[in-house]
Amino acid sequence: MQNIIKKNDSSSPKREFDSLEPSIKSRIQVRNANPTNLVEACRIGNDEIPGGVASIPLVESVIKNNPDNAFVFFRNDRIVGFYAMLLLTPIGLERLLLGEFNGSCPDPICLSTPNEAPAAIYKWAVVAPGLAADGIKHVSRILRQPKFRNINFFSRPNTEAGVRINLNLGFKPIECGTPSLYRYIRVANRVPNMQQAA
């Protein structure tokens, strides 16, 4: 599928990803993905994402490598969405920027383990229809924890809606070896002493 990009879009984001907060009355709970909730999460992804999601064995190996790679959204104990990402090593980031990264079947050398500090976060797949969108706000809060808050995001949307969401949350298109790649520079990397204020 051809990716869609608007190179000259200089509009200001409606919100910053790093400032998203779940509502006080949020009915969405967020948990790490695991083998027991993975099948249903992938089924939802295949229904919602053009071209579907990665195979269950691949997703299972990615979350086994690092449980922080995927979060599942629940409402009344029913799965309603998910947020999957790839926490990249320096080699993974380099390959992404050079256009040599295979997001459909990532090389394990590109993925960080829980014992490694990631060099980047690659947004792999997100499904959050309707009220499940509050789950993204929960993920934003999780990713503002000290171990994540300085790690920049990358995304490669393949729909107009994906492009709009990226732009609305502060992602900007960048020129590099991977076509249609967007980057979100974390607020902590833009504002001096943000770490001390948080």
C-alpha positions as CSV (number, residue, x, y, z in Angstrom):
1,M,0.0,0.0,0.0
2,Q,1.3,3.4,-0.9
3,N,2.0,5.7,2.0
4,I,0.6,9.2,2.0
5,I,2.6,12.2,3.1
6,K,2.2,15.9,3.2
7,K,5.7,17.3,3.0
8,N,4.8,21.0,3.3
9,D,2.3,20.8,6.2
10,S,3.6,23.3,8.7
11,S,0.4,23.6,10.7
12,S,0.7,23.5,14.5
13,P,-0.5,20.3,16.2
14,K,-3.8,20.3,18.0
15,R,-2.3,18.5,20.9
16,E,1.1,17.2,21.9
17,F,1.4,13.4,22.4
18,D,3.3,14.0,25.6
19,S,0.5,16.1,27.1
20,L,-2.4,13.6,26.6
21,E,-4.1,12.6,29.8
22,P,-6.9,10.1,30.2
23,S,-10.2,11.5,31.5
24,I,-10.9,11.1,35.2
25,K,-13.9,9.0,34.3
26,S,-12.0,6.8,31.8
27,R,-13.5,3.3,31.5
28,I,-10.5,2.1,29.6
29,Q,-7.8,0.0,31.3
30,V,-4.4,-0.6,29.7
31,R,-2.4,-3.8,30.2
32,N,0.7,-5.2,28.6
33,A,-0.1,-7.6,25.8
34,N,0.5,-11.2,26.5
35,P,-0.3,-14.6,24.9
36,T,-3.7,-14.8,26.5
37,N,-5.0,-11.5,25.0
38,L,-2.9,-11.5,21.8
39,V,-5.2,-13.5,19.6
40,E,-8.2,-11.2,20.2
41,A,-6.1,-8.1,19.9
42,C,-4.7,-9.3,16.5
43,R,-8.3,-10.2,15.3
44,I,-9.4,-6.6,16.1
45,G,-6.3,-5.3,14.3
46,N,-7.0,-7.4,11.2
47,D,-10.6,-6.0,11.2
48,E,-9.5,-2.3,11.5
49,I,-6.1,-1.9,9.8
50,P,-5.8,-1.9,6.0
51,G,-3.6,-4.9,5.1
52,G,-4.0,-6.4,8.6
53,V,-1.4,-6.8,11.3
54,A,1.6,-9.0,11.7
55,S,1.2,-12.7,12.3
56,I,0.4,-13.8,15.9
57,P,3.8,-15.7,16.2
58,L,5.7,-12.6,15.1
59,V,3.8,-10.3,17.5
60,E,4.3,-12.9,20.3
61,S,8.0,-13.0,19.7
62,V,8.2,-9.2,19.8
63,I,6.4,-8.9,23.1
64,K,8.4,-11.8,24.5
65,N,11.5,-9.9,23.6
66,N,10.2,-6.8,25.4
67,P,6.7,-6.7,27.1
68,D,6.7,-2.9,26.7
69,N,6.3,-3.3,23.0
70,A,2.5,-3.6,23.1
71,F,-0.4,-2.5,25.3
72,V,-4.0,-3.8,25.1
73,F,-7.0,-1.7,25.8
74,F,-9.9,-3.2,27.9
75,R,-13.3,-1.9,28.6
76,N,-15.4,-4.0,31.1
77,D,-12.8,-6.8,30.6
78,R,-13.4,-6.8,26.9
79,I,-10.5,-6.0,24.5
80,V,-11.4,-2.9,22.5
81,G,-8.0,-1.8,21.0
82,F,-4.3,-1.9,21.3
83,Y,-1.1,0.2,20.9
84,A,1.9,-1.8,19.4
85,M,5.3,-0.3,19.0
86,L,8.8,-1.5,18.5
87,L,11.4,-0.2,21.0
88,L,14.5,0.1,18.7
89,T,18.2,-0.4,19.4
90,P,20.7,2.1,17.9
91,I,21.1,-0.4,15.0
92,G,17.3,-0.4,14.5
93,L,17.1,3.4,14.4
94,E,20.0,3.5,12.0
95,R,18.3,1.0,9.7
96,L,15.0,2.9,9.9
97,L,16.6,6.2,8.9
98,L,18.5,4.5,6.1
99,G,15.4,2.8,4.7
100,E,16.8,-0.6,5.6
101,F,14.3,-1.4,8.4
102,N,11.7,-4.1,7.8
103,G,8.7,-3.2,10.0
104,S,6.7,-6.2,8.7
105,C,9.3,-8.7,10.1
106,P,11.8,-6.8,12.3
107,D,15.3,-8.3,12.7
108,P,15.7,-9.1,16.5
109,I,19.0,-7.1,16.4
110,C,16.9,-4.0,15.9
111,L,14.7,-4.5,19.0
112,S,15.8,-3.6,22.5
113,T,15.3,-5.8,25.5
114,P,14.0,-4.6,28.9
115,N,17.7,-4.4,30.0
116,E,18.6,-2.0,27.2
117,A,17.8,1.7,26.8
118,P,15.9,2.1,23.5
119,A,17.2,4.5,21.0
120,A,13.8,5.2,19.4
121,I,10.2,4.1,19.5
122,Y,8.6,3.0,16.2
123,K,4.8,3.1,16.3
124,W,4.0,-0.3,14.8
125,A,0.2,-0.4,14.8
126,V,-2.6,1.3,16.8
127,V,-6.3,0.4,17.0
128,A,-8.4,2.6,19.2
129,P,-11.9,3.1,17.8
130,G,-14.5,5.3,19.6
131,L,-14.0,5.3,23.4
132,A,-11.0,3.1,23.1
133,A,-9.1,6.2,21.9
134,D,-8.7,7.0,25.6
135,G,-6.2,4.1,25.7
136,I,-3.8,6.2,23.7
137,K,-3.9,8.8,26.5
138,H,-3.0,6.1,29.0
139,V,-0.1,5.0,26.8
140,S,1.1,8.6,26.6
141,R,1.2,8.7,30.4
142,I,3.1,5.4,30.5
143,L,5.6,6.6,28.0
144,R,6.3,9.7,30.1
145,Q,7.9,7.6,32.7
146,P,11.7,8.3,33.2
147,K,12.8,5.3,31.2
148,F,10.8,6.4,28.1
149,R,10.3,10.2,28.2
150,N,13.5,11.1,26.2
151,I,13.0,8.6,23.4
152,N,11.7,10.1,20.2
153,F,8.9,8.5,18.2
154,F,8.8,7.5,14.6
155,S,5.7,6.5,12.6
156,R,4.9,5.6,9.0
157,P,1.1,6.1,8.5
158,N,-0.4,4.4,5.5
159,T,-3.8,6.1,5.5
160,E,-5.0,9.7,5.3
161,A,-6.5,9.3,8.8
162,G,-3.1,8.1,10.1
163,V,-1.4,11.2,8.6
164,R,-4.0,13.5,10.3
165,I,-3.6,11.8,13.6
166,N,0.2,12.1,13.4
167,L,0.1,15.8,12.5
168,N,-2.5,16.5,15.2
169,L,-0.3,15.0,17.9
170,G,2.9,16.8,16.9
171,F,4.6,14.4,14.5
172,K,6.4,16.0,11.5
173,P,7.4,14.4,8.2
174,I,11.2,13.9,7.8
175,E,13.4,13.3,4.8
176,C,15.3,10.1,5.2
177,G,15.8,6.7,3.5
178,T,12.4,5.4,4.7
179,P,9.6,7.1,2.7
180,S,6.7,8.7,4.5
181,L,8.4,8.6,7.8
182,Y,7.2,11.0,10.6
183,R,9.1,11.9,13.8
184,Y,7.8,13.1,17.1
185,I,10.5,14.9,19.2
186,R,9.6,14.4,22.8
187,V,8.9,17.5,24.9
188,A,11.7,16.5,27.3
189,N,14.1,16.8,24.4
190,R,12.8,20.2,23.3
191,V,12.4,22.1,26.6
192,P,15.4,22.6,28.9
193,N,15.0,21.2,32.4
194,M,11.8,19.5,31.5
195,Q,13.0,16.3,33.3
196,Q,13.3,18.2,36.6
197,A,9.9,19.7,36.2
198,A,8.2,16.4,35.5
